[in-house]
Amino acid sequence: MAAVAPYIEVKNLTAAYGGKVVVHGISFAVAPGEHLSLLGPSGCGKSTTLRCIAGLETPASGEIVIDSRVVFSSEKGINIPTEKRNLSMVFQSYAIWPHMTVFENVAYGLRTRRPHNVDIRAEVARALEMVGMKDFAARPATDLSGGQQQRVALARSYACRPKVILLDEPLSNLDARLRTRMREEMKELQQQFEASTLYVTHDQEEAMAMSNRVIVMREGRIEQEGPPLEIYDRPRSRFVADFIGAANIITGHLTGAADADPVFDAGNGVALRCAPRDKAPEPGPDGRQAVAVRSVYAELQTQPSASSENQWPATVERRILLGDIVTYFVRWPGGLIRVHGFPGALLDEGAAVYLSIPAKRAILVDADA
C-alpha cells in the first residue's frame, strides 16, 4: 500500500524576531486526519511555528508545504498569502467580531472566500449545530459568554470545511471547569470532522487529551515527539519528564550497559533496576545521570512484597489530600520521593511502609541543566 502524503510538511523552519532566533530549524509533518499538538512552555516557539504555517509570520528560512503545494520557501522565494493557504485558525482571543451577530461571524469566512455553489445559510446552520449554538444565530456576539464565543470561533473555522485547522491555545482564557468541558466537546468535534488539527498549548493535559501525536518543544527546538502515552511513559530527557506529568528525578550513575538490564546507583546503597534504553543517558553539568519515576507508578505497601527487587523500607513524612488523589512525600534510602495514591486506603503521616518501583517504570533520561 502506498504511503499517504502528509497534509502539512515543515522543513528546517527557522524564525527570528529582532535578530533573535526563536525557532531553530525544526522539521515535522501532519498526516491527513491527524491531531498533532505542539506542547511546551511560554516562549518555546510553538505559537511562532503555527503562525508561520498560517502565513501570519514570515520565517527566516526553511520550507512549508500544504496539500503538496509549497506555500513558503526561502530558497525558492515563495510566500503564499494566508487567505490562499486553505487553512482555518482559532485564536486564544477568539477574534469574534463584536458588531456582528453569531450568524454573521460564522458566515464571514465563507463570504470572504466566495466558494462556488455554496448555500451560506445552510453551511452556517450546519456549523452552529455542530457546536450546539444553532439557537443563538441571531444573538449579538457581545451577549455571549466566553465559552459561547469559543464555540462560535470553532463554528467559523468548521464552516469553510477546511482540510486542516490551526488552534493557538484556544482554551486558555476559560476557567478550569469550562476548559475541561470544552476540551471534551472539541474532542467529539474532532471525531466528527475529518480535518487535520494542529493544536498549540502549554497545558500537558490538553495535549494528552486532544492529540494522536505530541511534539514537545523547548527553546525553539523539538525535544521529543510521539504518541502521548509513549512520551508520558518513556520521556527521553529530564525536561520532558518534568514538563509532562509528575515525575521524581533520581540522580546518580548508571552501572553497566544501558540497553540490557541496567542498574542505577542512586547512592546510600540504592541499586535501582531500570528499563533498558538504546544508549546511556547524557549526564548533567555535575557529571551525574538521572532516572525519572512517575509518581503514579511508585507503589507503597504496609508489608513487603514477595519480590525484593526495587523495594526498600520507607516512612511517610507528609500527606496531602487533593480530592481524587492523595500525594505522599516518602523518605527512603534514596532521599525524598513523591507517590500518588487514592483516598480509599489512606496511610498516616509517620507510617512505616515499603516503597516499590517497578523496573519498567524507572526510565533513564538525559540529565539536562
Number of C-alpha atoms within 10 A of each C-alpha: 3 4 5 8 13 17 20 22 21 20 17 15 22 24 23 17 11 5 8 8 15 19 26 18 18 17 16 15 17 21 17 18 18 20 22 26 29 25 28 27 16 12 15 21 26 30 20 24 25 20 18 21 26 24 21 13 15 18 24 19 18 19 23 28 19 21 16 12 13 17 21 24 19 15 9 10 9 13 16 15 12 17 13 11 18 16 19 23 24 22 16 18 16 21 13 19 16 13 11 16 19 31 23 21 23 30 21 18 18 22 13 9 12 11 12 6 6 12 10 18 13 11 20 26 19 17 24 25 15 20 20 15 19 17 11 18 19 12 14 17 22 14 13 15 11 16 18 18 20 25 22 30 25 26 28 28 23 27 23 24 18 17 19 27 22 23 22 23 19 23 25 14 15 16 11 11 8 14 17 15 12 19 17 15 15 16 16 14 15 18 10 10 16 15 20 21 26 23 26 26 23 21 16 20 14 20 25 19 12 23 21 17 22 26 24 26 24 20 17 21 19 22 16 16 20 15 14 23 13 12 20 20 19 21 23 22 22 23 19 23 25 15 19 22 14 17 23 20 20 26 21 18 19 24 14 12 14 19 13 12 13 20 20 23 19 21 15 10 9 17 20 24 22 26 20 19 18 9 10 18 22 17 19 15 10 8 11 17 26 27 28 28 26 23 19 16 18 20 16 25 14 13 11 15 12 6 8 9 14 16 20 17 17 24 20 23 15 16 19 12 13 11 8 9 14 18 18 24 17 24 20 19 14 19 12 16 21 20 24 21 20 14 14 9 8 12 20 13 15 14 14 19 21 20 24 21 21 17 18 14 19 27 27 31 25 23 24 14 9
